[in-house]
Amino acid sequence: GSDRGVAVTVVASTSGPLAWVDPLLLARALTNLLENAVQAMPDGGHVSVTVADEGANVVITVHDTGVGMDQDDLKRIFEPYFSTRATGTGLGLTIAKRNVELHGGAIVVESRPGAGTTVTMKLPLSAQGRAQISASV
């Protein structure tokens, strides 16, 4: 354990209602991403979550200043049961990817060793109805 904390910043720059999503599925995906981010920073660090409009999509980005991953690990992160941690189940990103894709969205992960990790979820805006996801972020 470390006595250093993790700072979390949330920035939502949207123009109102965001997207038509299942709040439980999105919350589960976000929780998994935040857990990954915190565990990647054993000595403390900073997690930023941003929510923004981008054309026909809402984009949610989770960035951490943690240990990062090399390209070999990065290629495997969505595989079930793949984990870079001894205690990880290896299902966090698999579930997050499935949940985002169930909404017609996409998830992209960028990372470099020592430079942290950025996970970007793109969710389509829907004309059929809109739910405020800012309440669940």
C-alpha positions as CSV (number, residue, x, y, z in Angstrom):
1,G,0.0,0.0,0.0
2,S,1.0,3.5,-0.6
3,D,0.0,6.7,1.3
4,R,-0.1,8.7,-1.9
5,G,-3.6,9.4,-3.2
6,V,-5.1,9.4,-6.6
7,A,-6.6,12.7,-7.8
8,V,-9.6,12.5,-10.0
9,T,-10.8,15.3,-12.3
10,V,-14.1,15.2,-14.2
11,V,-14.8,17.6,-17.0
12,A,-18.1,17.5,-18.9
13,S,-18.3,20.0,-21.8
14,T,-21.5,19.0,-23.5
15,S,-24.4,21.0,-24.6
16,G,-27.1,19.2,-22.7
17,P,-28.5,15.7,-23.0
18,L,-25.9,13.3,-24.2
19,A,-26.9,9.9,-25.4
20,W,-29.4,7.1,-25.2
21,V,-27.7,4.5,-23.1
22,D,-28.3,1.9,-20.5
23,P,-27.0,3.6,-17.4
24,L,-26.1,0.3,-15.7
25,L,-24.0,-0.9,-18.7
26,L,-22.3,2.4,-19.0
27,A,-21.7,2.7,-15.3
28,R,-20.1,-0.8,-15.3
29,A,-17.8,0.1,-18.2
30,L,-16.8,3.3,-16.5
31,T,-16.2,1.6,-13.1
32,N,-14.0,-1.0,-14.8
33,L,-11.9,1.8,-16.5
34,L,-11.5,3.8,-13.3
35,E,-10.5,0.7,-11.3
36,N,-7.9,-0.1,-14.0
37,A,-6.6,3.5,-13.9
38,V,-6.3,3.5,-10.1
39,Q,-4.5,0.1,-10.0
40,A,-2.1,1.3,-12.7
41,M,-0.9,4.0,-10.2
42,P,0.4,2.2,-7.1
43,D,2.3,5.3,-6.0
44,G,-0.6,7.7,-6.6
45,G,-1.3,9.9,-9.6
46,H,-4.1,11.6,-11.6
47,V,-7.1,10.3,-13.4
48,S,-9.0,12.6,-15.7
49,V,-12.5,11.8,-17.1
50,T,-13.7,14.1,-19.9
51,V,-17.1,14.0,-21.6
52,A,-17.6,15.9,-24.8
53,D,-19.8,16.2,-27.9
54,E,-18.0,15.3,-31.1
55,G,-20.3,15.4,-34.1
56,A,-22.9,12.6,-33.9
57,N,-21.1,11.1,-30.9
58,V,-20.5,11.6,-27.2
59,V,-16.9,10.9,-26.3
60,I,-15.8,9.8,-22.8
61,T,-12.1,9.7,-22.2
62,V,-10.4,8.2,-19.1
63,H,-6.7,9.1,-18.8
64,D,-4.3,8.0,-16.1
65,T,-0.7,8.9,-15.3
66,G,0.1,5.3,-14.4
67,V,2.7,2.8,-15.4
68,G,1.3,2.4,-18.9
69,M,1.6,-0.7,-21.1
70,D,3.9,-1.8,-23.9
71,Q,2.6,-2.6,-27.4
72,D,2.5,-6.4,-26.8
73,D,0.2,-5.9,-23.8
74,L,-1.8,-3.3,-25.7
75,K,-2.6,-5.8,-28.4
76,R,-4.1,-8.2,-25.9
77,I,-6.0,-6.0,-23.5
78,F,-9.5,-6.9,-24.8
79,E,-8.9,-10.7,-24.5
80,P,-10.9,-12.3,-21.8
81,Y,-8.7,-13.2,-18.7
82,F,-5.7,-11.2,-20.0
83,S,-4.3,-9.1,-17.2
84,T,-1.0,-7.3,-16.5
85,R,-1.8,-7.5,-12.8
86,A,-1.3,-10.6,-10.6
87,T,-4.7,-10.0,-8.9
88,G,-6.7,-8.9,-12.0
89,T,-9.5,-11.0,-13.4
90,G,-8.7,-9.7,-16.9
91,L,-12.3,-9.0,-17.6
92,G,-12.6,-5.3,-17.0
93,L,-11.8,-4.1,-20.5
94,T,-13.5,-7.0,-22.1
95,I,-16.7,-6.1,-20.4
96,A,-16.2,-2.4,-21.1
97,K,-15.7,-3.1,-24.8
98,R,-18.8,-5.3,-25.0
99,N,-21.0,-2.8,-23.2
100,V,-19.8,0.1,-25.4
101,E,-20.3,-1.9,-28.6
102,L,-23.8,-3.0,-27.4
103,H,-24.6,0.8,-27.7
104,G,-23.2,0.9,-31.2
105,G,-20.1,2.6,-29.9
106,A,-16.3,2.0,-30.1
107,I,-13.5,1.9,-27.5
108,V,-9.9,2.7,-28.2
109,V,-6.9,2.3,-25.8
110,E,-3.6,4.2,-26.2
111,S,-0.7,3.6,-23.8
112,R,3.0,3.8,-23.5
113,P,5.2,2.4,-20.7
114,G,5.8,5.1,-18.1
115,A,3.4,7.5,-19.8
116,G,0.0,6.4,-18.6
117,T,-3.0,5.1,-20.5
118,T,-5.9,6.8,-22.3
119,V,-9.2,4.9,-22.9
120,T,-11.6,6.6,-25.3
121,M,-15.3,5.5,-25.5
122,K,-17.3,6.9,-28.4
123,L,-21.1,6.5,-28.1
124,P,-23.5,7.6,-30.8
125,L,-26.1,10.2,-30.1
126,S,-29.6,8.9,-30.8
127,A,-32.5,10.7,-32.2
128,Q,-35.0,8.3,-30.7
129,G,-34.5,9.4,-27.2
130,R,-31.9,10.8,-24.9
131,A,-30.8,10.0,-21.4
132,Q,-28.6,12.1,-19.2
133,I,-25.5,10.1,-18.5
134,S,-23.8,13.0,-16.7
135,A,-25.6,11.9,-13.6
136,S,-23.9,8.5,-13.7
137,V,-20.5,9.7,-14.5
